[in-house]
Amino acid sequence: MTIDTARYEDILRTRSRELYARLHRIDDDLGRQKNPDSADQALEAENDEVLEELGEAGENELKAIDAALARIAKGTFGTCTKCGTAINPERLAAVPHTPFCQDCAAGK
């Protein structure tokens, strides 16, 4: 079974653009002037922690997308990087940047 790598490349590049836009908004929010009121500062600090976690998750996903794009360029996209078997099309549809088949992702 052949994989439509052009379709997946488009999906991955679109998601990458979305993540870069989100990370830019997060950076803007984290860099804004803080409220001088101490009660508001506590709430802002909690919000900043959430934003930082979202930013980290976004950066990790971007790394995975970049690796998937590199696999497309090498012609190995859709093949598990651990065991070498084909990745199930349903898994790729759900997680296009996955480097692992279902078994390897589950640690089997």
C-alpha positions as CSV (number, residue, x, y, z in Angstrom):
1,M,0.0,0.0,0.0
2,T,1.4,3.4,-1.0
3,I,1.1,6.5,1.2
4,D,0.1,9.8,-0.4
5,T,3.2,11.6,1.0
6,A,2.2,14.8,-0.7
7,R,-1.1,14.9,1.2
8,Y,0.7,14.2,4.5
9,E,3.4,16.8,3.7
10,D,0.6,19.4,3.2
11,I,-1.1,18.3,6.5
12,L,2.2,18.5,8.4
13,R,3.1,21.9,6.9
14,T,-0.3,23.3,7.7
15,R,-0.1,22.1,11.3
16,S,3.4,23.5,11.6
17,R,2.2,27.0,10.5
18,E,-0.7,26.7,13.0
19,L,1.8,25.8,15.8
20,Y,4.2,28.7,14.9
21,A,1.2,31.1,15.0
22,R,0.1,29.8,18.4
23,L,3.7,29.9,19.8
24,H,4.0,33.5,18.6
25,R,0.8,34.4,20.5
26,I,2.0,32.6,23.6
27,D,5.3,34.6,23.4
28,D,3.3,37.8,23.1
29,D,1.2,36.9,26.1
30,L,4.1,36.0,28.2
31,G,5.9,39.2,27.3
32,R,3.1,41.6,28.1
33,Q,3.2,44.0,31.0
34,K,2.1,42.5,34.3
35,N,-0.7,43.9,36.4
36,P,0.5,45.8,39.5
37,D,-2.3,44.4,41.6
38,S,-1.0,41.4,43.7
39,A,-4.1,39.3,43.4
40,D,-4.1,39.8,39.6
41,Q,-0.3,39.0,39.6
42,A,-1.0,35.6,41.2
43,L,-3.6,34.7,38.6
44,E,-1.3,35.9,35.8
45,A,1.5,33.7,37.2
46,E,-0.8,30.7,37.0
47,N,-1.8,31.6,33.5
48,D,1.8,32.0,32.5
49,E,2.6,28.5,33.8
50,V,-0.2,27.1,31.6
51,L,1.0,29.1,28.6
52,E,4.6,27.9,29.1
53,E,3.4,24.2,29.2
54,L,1.3,24.8,26.0
55,G,4.4,26.4,24.4
56,E,6.6,23.4,25.4
57,A,4.0,21.0,24.0
58,G,3.8,23.0,20.8
59,E,7.6,23.0,20.4
60,N,7.8,19.2,20.9
61,E,5.1,18.7,18.3
62,L,7.0,21.0,15.9
63,K,10.1,18.8,16.4
64,A,8.1,15.7,15.6
65,I,6.6,17.4,12.5
66,D,10.1,18.4,11.3
67,A,11.3,14.8,11.8
68,A,8.3,13.5,9.8
69,L,9.0,16.0,7.0
70,A,12.6,14.7,7.0
71,R,11.3,11.1,6.7
72,I,9.1,12.2,3.7
73,A,12.2,13.7,2.1
74,K,14.2,10.5,2.7
75,G,11.3,8.3,1.5
76,T,10.9,6.5,4.8
77,F,7.6,8.2,5.9
78,G,5.0,5.7,7.0
79,T,7.6,3.2,8.2
80,C,8.2,2.6,11.9
81,T,11.6,4.0,12.9
82,K,11.9,1.4,15.6
83,C,11.0,-1.9,13.9
84,G,10.7,-1.0,10.2
85,T,7.2,-2.2,9.6
86,A,4.5,-0.1,7.9
87,I,2.6,2.2,10.1
88,N,-1.2,1.6,10.0
89,P,-2.9,4.3,7.8
90,E,-5.5,4.9,10.5
91,R,-2.6,5.7,12.9
92,L,-1.1,8.1,10.4
93,A,-4.4,9.8,9.9
94,A,-4.7,10.3,13.6
95,V,-1.1,11.3,14.3
96,P,0.6,12.2,11.0
97,H,3.9,12.9,12.6
98,T,4.2,9.6,14.4
99,P,7.5,7.8,13.9
100,F,6.2,4.5,15.4
101,C,3.7,1.8,14.6
102,Q,1.0,1.0,17.1
103,D,3.0,-1.9,18.7
104,C,6.2,0.1,19.2
105,A,4.3,3.2,20.4
106,A,2.7,0.9,23.1
107,G,6.2,-0.4,24.1
108,K,5.5,-4.0,22.8
